[in-house]
């Protein structure tokens, strides 16, 4: 992951420490999880998305609190969505088309401008994602029918990032990856 600050007084080193430079994703039929390698005060982060329950958990390695949020609520105002077959990138040896999403977060007023590249050979169940409105992921999956293999994000006015898959392995994924730690307080972010 490449990350570049766009806000004054924010450095690339600070972002790398707090967000990390690597994300690993795990996908099952109706759930997925992502972990990063952040080294900040809270440590590495794990995000768990449980599609049947419409819940997202965010857990930090060194925090005693797990943040929970509903993913079936519209996150703000959708400003733009367009499929762009002319904006193609080569990812993992395949040409991948893109979908552009732009929206304004209703909670913090931040604007997200993202281009997600996809490869139809990495299919997702569209029906499972229809209520996944966090980041307007329901719209992306409805159009692409697949996972994103490259994301170019601009979280305005804080940073820009590029995340690209460097490998995809099909293998059995343990249920343990989709469980939150016991003994931590769960706090709703809604």
Secondary structure, DSSP 8 states (H G I E B T S, - for coil): -EEEE-STT--HHHHHHHH-S-EEEEEETTEEEEEE---STT--EEEEEETTTTEEEEEETT-SEEEEEESSS--EEEEEEEEEEEEEEEETTEEEEEEEEEEEETTT--EEEEEEEEEEEEE--GGGGTT--GGGHHHHHHHH-EEEEEEEEEEETTEEEEEE-S--------GGGG---TT-EEEE--
